Amino acid sequence: MSTTLPAPLQLDLRGLRCPLPLLRLKMQLAQLPAGSRVIALSSDPGSAQDIPRFLAQAGHELLAMSCQDQVWSFDLRKRMA
């Protein structure tokens, strides 16, 4: 019996300036169940420091982070309860 994991939530934060990308990510995470995956995209350069720092402090897991064409991509998992 296989278990299919839900697709990660895609959160498009491009075009938003600090502090909005981080605030919107926090609001979205608060509404999701534990263990949920999110892929967030941000064009704000400050997100490269702000989002990983927040995730570490809040106990969430940063699975991958990359930047292409000045857009940062964050693949993360919400902490387990």
N, C-alpha and C positions, 0 to 999 in steps of 0.2 A: 504494500500500500504506500503510494508516494504522496508526499505533502507538497502542494504547490504554494510557493511563497508569493505574496502579492507583489506586484511591480512597485518599485520605488515611486514615491510622490515626486513629481517634477515641480520645483519651485523657482519661478523666473523672477529674479530680483534685479535684472539688468535695467540700467537707467536710473536706479535709485542711488542717492548719495547718503553717506554716513550721517546719522546712525540708522537710517531706515532699513537697509538690508538685514542687519542684525536683529532689529526689533521685529521685523516681519517673520524672520526665521524663528525667533523665540515664541511668537504668538502661534505659529503653525505647530511647532513642537508641543506646545501646551495642549493642543487639541487632539494629538495623535496617541494611539496606544503605545505602550512600552514595546521596544523592539522594532518599531517602524523604521523603514529606510526612506531617506530623502536625498534627492539630488538637487542642490541649490546652485543657481548660476548668478553671478554678480559681476558687474563691470566696475564697481567701486574698488579702487586699489587698496583702500583701508581694510576691506574684507579679508584680504590675505593674512592679516594679523588678527583682526577682531574675531572672526568666526572660529578659527582653530582654538584661540584662547578661551572663548566662551564655552566651546564644546568640552574642552579639558576640565574647566572649572565646574561645569554642570554634570560631568560624568558621562557625557555622550561619547560615542566612538566615531572618530574620523577615519573612514575606510580608505579614502583616496582624495587627493587634491591635485588639481592641475590648472594650467593657464594656457589658453590658446586665443590668439587674436584679441588680447586684452580683456578676455572674459574668464573669470575664475570659476572653476567647477568644484563643488564640495559634495562628496558622496559620504553620507553619514548614517548612523543608526542611533535612534533614541535609546537612552539607557533603560535597562530593565528596572522595573519598579524597585 
